Amino acid sequence: MTQLLPNPSVGTMPRSVELAGESKLRGWRLRISTWIGALGIVSMLATTFAFAEDPPVPMPRRADRMPATLQQAPTAAITDFVAEVAPAPEAPTIDPAEQAAAKAAAAMAAMPQPVTLVARITDEGQQIPDGLVWRIFETRTDASGDLALAAKSEDATARFQLPPGAYVVHVAYGRAQTTDTLQVAEGNNQKSLVLDAGAMRLNASVAGDIAIPINLLRFDIYTAGSDADRALVAQNLSPSAIVTLNAGTYHVVS
């Protein structure tokens, strides 16, 4: 009968050694579990702190999920409103012929036109042959506040070239004078002014027949009225001098 003895190289480990190995392995497993649990707690605390400090920001809704009415309606409404309130202006059509005619009319309006002026003593009287002084004034005033002088002539028949517009014409014949308005238009312009004037000759004598020496006699002519209202018309006139005056009443001082 053969007896089997344990082989030291093949046989099992002693029980005490096996128990010691299992105990050590369980210790490592416990340590690993403890570290995993600690890491989990730390991760949860970190997440909690992060949520407490920064509240979550909601994600914007994707454009492809937005309703079509919300994306297109406001733009369409604004476009329709602008079209109703401020329609696009149409480009003006300019006719070349009308434009040329307007330029020609403007040039003609600025072109001087002929003006002829004459004066008479009365409505039915003859034209005054000489001794006239004509002055044409614009309706605007100059820097001094007076009407601006546009033209002047001393001819009996005054001829001017004036641009179309409104003017004031003044004519003097001796001490007779008159003023009237003048409207210059395209073409020939003619106007006759009536002075409604007369002539006066002054002389004086003593006791009816005794003449006063000419070198001692002078005359002053004033308008009629009270002393405070009288205006000087002619001054220091010699005897027998003929004075042309507008028709009216005068005060003579010798």
Secondary structure, DSSP 8 states (H G I E B T S, - for coil): -------TTTS---HHHHHHHHHHHHHHHHHHHHHHHHHHHHHHHHHHHHHHHS--------GGGS-HHHHHHHHHHHHHHHHHHS---------HHHHHHHHHHHHHHHS-EEEEEEEESSTTS-B--S-EEEEEEEEEE-TTSSEEEEEEE-SSSEEEEE-SEEEEEEEEETTEEEEEEEEE-SS-EEEEEE--EEEEE---EETTTEE--GGG--EEEEESS-TTT--EEEEEE-TT-EEEEESS-EEEE-
